[in-house]
Amino acid sequence: MVVSRWMGRLALAGTCLGSLVALAACGDNAFPLTGELAGRCAAPRTGVDPATGAAYPDLPGSLDAEKAWVRGWIDDYYLWYREVGDPDPDSYGTVVDYFDALKTSATTATGHDKDRFHFTYTTAAWEALSQSGIEAGYGVRWAVIAPRPPRQIVVAYTEPGSAGAAALVRGAEVLAVDGADVVFGAAVDTLNGGLFPADVGEAHTFLVQDLGGGAPRTVTLTSANITSQPVQNVRTLDGGAVGYLQFNDHIATAEAQLIAAIDQLKTAGVTDLVIDLRYNGGGYLAIASELGYMVAGPASDGQVFERIAFNDKYPTTNPITGMPLEATPFFTTAVFSQVQAPLPSLGLTRVFVLTGPGTCSASEAVMNGLAGIDVEVIQIGSTTCGKPYGFYPQDNCGTTYFAIQFQGVNAKGFGDYADGFSADPAMGAPMPGCVVPDDFTHALGDPAEARLAAALQYRRDGTCPAVAKRAGAAPLSAVDGQVIKPPWLENRIYRPIDR
């Protein structure tokens, strides 16, 4: 049995770093302790880590040592460690492939995989992405309305100043990529390669159909390093009484942009707020907490934004920080800025949130956290992704690992939404609101766009618009789609400073 090869606790760092067989002689734990194998790398990095300014911690090791580390790390910190099988490490050629197999195979009540959020990045890529929001692309986020033939892929939104923004607008439909037919074609690799370029400098040709008809046109886009603008389209509506902001990603650069947006809306004197989270898959929980405070203001000061629970090995202690478990408060000062200045706030008792299937994790935490302190959250849109879970990223030997480590609940103890939040009463909706499909025929922030129009209608008279039923090839004014984003933008991420 493979399990015998993993039996053991390393007595001293460096004394059991040979093959996995050798680990059996190192003690009596089920799996090796991660701390004693950390940084024992088959290909150690050298020099200075540009993200920290310190030397890389890597030491000479082996592929077996890296596999042993990741197995021990999963056994120690993974939320569902009891549900992980015992795959043979020798069956996997890389540590990442082995890591991918180390997760639960259980499903939710509706049949979804319980763990849909298990992934890795190279550490260099993760540090660049999470701190700067830079990734290779065109500045276009595609919405996949139908992933199988007859496929339908349209532009969801673009990044200001990007090549994509200059060439395409929301709702433009992609008919072909590099000559490969999108709707019925079989060249899936060509489609994916063009839609989601792996590197900068890639030129790809798209045949697109713009909204309003006319002949399809050809657009050539070259991938570049794109800097995300996570907060867009900040404006006032309904005579200045309603503020609107489109919030796409909980990344570090969002902090300053959210502060500027709330300052702008506060100066304008808004009495209601619509936060468009339909394409926001998550990110740093600290940003979610800050946004919660900026909505609720003094009423949230000193209140619990979210409590987290780790696996049963750590009932009272945060195993990552080593500190007693403490709730994440509603942060009242900037977390990511070098100057921790007080945050602005609107002091609202209700908020309208526009949602879709891509509203996930940290975005759901905004909704749940505010509901936990009795701020009325009015949901307009479709069911969210369902992820009350999160993790601390963990670097080892140049790979950063992401595995579910905790579940979050609000101040009232609620966190059971693995199948998402829905405004549909038939789904047991915990929040008031309206079920409204996406509308790609209007710009985001346009008061005529279906979800925003529904929020404004609900604000005026408490009613919802009639919902268009999708049948066959539905019009782009009544559909829903999945906006494809990298996995680090679809999660709830903690850092050691987050409380």
Buried (B, 14 or more C-beta within 10 A) or exposed (E): EEEEBBBBBBEEBEEBBEBBEBBBEBBEBBBBBBEBBBBBBBEBBEEEBEBEEEEBBBBEBBBBBBBBBBBBBBBBBBBBBEEBEBBEBEEBEEBBEBBBBBBBEEEEEEEBEBBBBBBBBEBBBBBBBBEBBBBBBBBBBBBBBBEEEEBBBBBBBBBEEBBBBEBBBBBBBBBBBBEBBBBEBEBEEBBEBBBBBEEEEBEBEBBBBBBEEEEBEEBEBEBBEBBBBBBBBBBBBBEEEBBBBBBBBBBBBBBEBBBEBBBBBBEBEBBBBBBBBBBBBBBBBBBBBBBBBBBBBEBBEEBBBBBBBBBEEBEEEBBBBEEEBEBBBBBBEBBBEEEEEEBBBBEBEBBBBBBBBBBBBBBBBBBBBBBBBBBEBBBBBBBBBBBBBBBBBBBBBBBBBBBBBBBBBBBEEBBEBBBBBBBBEEBEBBBBBBBBBBBBBBBBBBBEBBBBBBBBBBBEEEEBBEBBEEEEEBEBBBBBBBBBBBBBBBBBBBBEEBB
